[in-house]
Structure formats: C-alpha cells, structure tokens
Amino acid sequence: MITATGFTSLLKISKNIPNFEIWYIFVDLDFDDTKKCIESANYYLSETREEDDDMDEQEDKYLAWLDYGIFLDIIDNKLEHHPNASEDDLIEAVMYYYEKDAFID
C-alpha cells in the first residue's frame, strides 16, 4: 500500500504512478469532502488488484473515495484548461467532480 498524507503528497505520488497500476484512492472513515479535509487527509493507494479488493472489504477501516483514473483525469483536465492552476484550483476541481460528477473547465 502507498500512503500519502495531504493533497500535496497525493499530487506528487500521482505524477509517478500510471493509471493502470492503481484502482481506487481510499481514505480514512472520518473523511469528508470539505477543502480542509481534502488538504490534510490520509490517502491510501493499493498496489495490486488483490490489495484493492482487501481494502474495499475493510469497510470498518477504509472508505473508497475516488477511482484513481478519474482523479488523474480531473487533474489533467484542469491543467489542460488552466496550465498555471494552483493546488487550491485542483482541489476545487476535485470537489466539483465529486459533487457534480462532471469536470470543471
């Protein structure tokens, strides 16, 4: 399992891991979709399909937050439209997608 503490760390990790290697991003059970929580949350990324299945079954420990490929698409879409987007802009894009199931330009 790969662990990232905070959104900044998650972004750094995501630059080095291809989409096909990770299925879901998991978070702690107390996660909420506020900006403050997204900024500071612990993120867990499975390294194998079996680990992903195990983590998904541990509902008393992890919450599946976003599909990893979707997360990468959200970030790529925002940066494609706004190459100089700040980390706050990227969090806003993630929050928008999470709430509306759509990309923000």
Secondary structure as the mmCIF struct_conf table of DSSP 4:
data_model
#
loop_
_struct_conf.conf_type_id
_struct_conf.id
_struct_conf.beg_label_comp_id
_struct_conf.beg_label_asym_id
_struct_conf.beg_label_seq_id
_struct_conf.end_label_comp_id
_struct_conf.end_label_asym_id
_struct_conf.end_label_seq_id
STRN STRN1 ILE A 2 THR A 5
BEND BEND1 GLY A 6 GLY A 6
HELX_RH_AL_P HELX_RH_AL_P1 PHE A 7 SER A 14
TURN_TY1_P TURN_TY1_P1 LYS A 15 ASN A 16
BEND BEND2 ILE A 17 ILE A 17
HELX_RH_3T_P HELX_RH_3T_P1 ASN A 19 GLU A 21
STRN STRN2 TYR A 24 ASP A 28
TURN_TY1_P TURN_TY1_P2 LEU A 29 ASP A 30
BEND BEND3 ASP A 33 THR A 34
HELX_RH_AL_P HELX_RH_AL_P2 LYS A 35 SER A 40
STRN STRN3 ASN A 42 LEU A 45
BEND BEND4 GLU A 47 THR A 48
HELX_RH_AL_P HELX_RH_AL_P3 ARG A 49 GLU A 57
TURN_TY1_P TURN_TY1_P3 GLU A 59 LYS A 61
STRN STRN4 TYR A 62 ASP A 67
HELX_RH_AL_P HELX_RH_AL_P4 TYR A 68 HIS A 81
TURN_TY1_P TURN_TY1_P4 PRO A 83 ASN A 84
HELX_RH_AL_P HELX_RH_AL_P5 GLU A 87 LYS A 100
BEND BEND5 ASP A 101 ALA A 102
#
